[in-house]
């Protein structure tokens, strides 16, 4: 890629900001990453409150990371990340059914969020022209004449610090849901900036454990919410010979005390998995997190959108974390930014926002439809959402007995295939004819345990 500018500034050093910085380093002589946290440690940090909870990097996201950082998979594994065959080592319970998959279809690399983020951050820090400036709050955008953003104003978090201006050809907001770019734009005379929001009010609680019976439960167990039980759990093997156990609830928050946390997990986990949880060694306290709503900010609909500013990550679109889309969608947005940069600086912001909106449509619709399948979530359920949820329920029922349907379903939720792939004739036939059997050769994972 050719260099199109002197300086780009990225606001936020989380995964979305790091991936944006990676592609910006190809197009700008210098890239500055501004982070409010004073230090970027190996542990979960305040700026990433979800970092203590279980994460699953979707297959599409794993491929994007390896493409942007060749050799990262091997580096993660050498550092202790867990390698799993999802078809053999993972158990997914969705709609109250344990879904079947084929062994050997793909490989998953499992790690905690801080472990993965640190590996990516070290790769980004090694890029020519990239530097981090930490311990600074972003307090506003700098306007440089009609139709252009020319930088940001930051304030050191240390006592007595003075405001600073950072000038840049391009500003990338990756500050997450708490970012105020939408308000700053409106204050500068741009906008209004429309947004869509679905209130879900989900609470999370997590703790690291070391199960004594880990060999019996595989390397990941995920139990999704369903109508009548708006709670779910994930238990994922990660580095350090441990598992991260996360439980979540929409209509009630999981307790943070030991007994309450264990009782909540018991309601969700398959019986054999709960026995492993109950016998496990706790490796830390219970961390909690609150996620209020699905949120999508529609910058592509702003008529007088200025040049010099793009937005990525949760600052642009954030989903219920239970669907594990966040990091992978940040990777998709980085790919869109990369393609937009290749076409040059003229019209960059408008081009990026239009393209990224199309990229976000499928994951947003899937997440919102899944949330609206739960009666506890308030929101308009139009005919399209009702039909989609009814059909997905049939697909999940078929996937509980048919590994071919299960594999296609996971390719869709793993963002490898579009949702339309579930309407292919082979899937339709299996989903709408309950008696159909899997006729595709190859070993399937048998359902061995009753669901909770």
Secondary structure as UniProt FT lines:
FT   STRAND          5..11
FT   HELIX           15..24
FT   TURN            25..27
FT   STRAND          28..35
FT   TURN            46..47
FT   HELIX           49..52
FT   HELIX           59..68
FT   TURN            70..71
FT   HELIX           72..78
FT   TURN            79..80
FT   STRAND          82..84
FT   HELIX           86..89
FT   STRAND          90..94
FT   TURN            95..96
FT   STRAND          97..98
FT   TURN            103..104
FT   STRAND          108..110
FT   HELIX           113..125
FT   TURN            128..129
FT   STRAND          130..134
FT   STRAND          136..143
FT   TURN            146..147
FT   STRAND          148..156
FT   TURN            159..160
FT   STRAND          163..167
FT   STRAND          170..173
FT   TURN            177..178
FT   HELIX           181..187
FT   TURN            188..189
FT   STRAND          195..210
FT   TURN            212..213
FT   HELIX           214..217
FT   STRAND          220..223
FT   TURN            227..228
FT   STRAND          231..238
FT   TURN            239..241
FT   STRAND          242..249
FT   HELIX           258..268
FT   HELIX           271..278
FT   STRAND          281..282
FT   STRAND          287..297
FT   HELIX           299..301
FT   TURN            303..304
FT   STRAND          309..311
FT   HELIX           313..315
FT   STRAND          317..318
FT   HELIX           321..323
FT   HELIX           326..342
FT   TURN            346..347
FT   HELIX           348..372
FT   TURN            375..376
FT   HELIX           383..399
FT   TURN            400..401
FT   HELIX           403..413
FT   TURN            414..415
FT   HELIX           419..423
FT   HELIX           425..432
FT   TURN            434..435
//
